[in-house]
Amino acid sequence: MISKVLPPAAAVLYDQDFFAWTVETARLIRSGLLSEVDLARVAEEIEDMGKSETRELWSRLTVLIIHLLKWKCQPARRSRGWQDTIAEQRDQLDRLIKNSPSLRRAAGPSLPDVYPNAVRRARIQTGLSFDDFPRTCPFTENQVLDHDFLPE
């Protein structure tokens, strides 16, 4: 690994004005001035962007599962609002996966991780007890992402 001392201005800019740092870094890269680029921080920011995509996947799956659980466990309270939230989350997941196709492979394996949070929040929203919800996610990856699926 190559170690380099950054010009003080670049280090200060990152800490004081992140947006200005991104603009300046992009300008340096486009100009071919790679020796002036804070490569360690660029690599860190790229990794963070990937983590952000995963966090969005988990967040959207959680909200979607909350509403699928509410739909399943409270049939008398079903509403267009719940159905709209289900559709919106699926639309946003489609967009996310279209922009980052490898996230599709992460959706199914993420279900066991997001499910406990979804149950906890569904319990808060519905007033139902823990025992009213399945212990493990009752929906398959395909069902969760299928725009035509609503649990009965």
Buried (B, 14 or more C-beta within 10 A) or exposed (E): EEEEEBEEEBBEBBEEEEEEBBEBBEEBBEEEEEEBBBBEBBEEBEEEEEEEBEEBBBBBBBBBBBBBBBBBBBEEEEEEEBEEBBBBBBEBBEEBBEEBEEBBEBBBEBBEEBBEBBBBBBBEEBEBEEEBBEEEBBBEBEBBBEEEBBEE
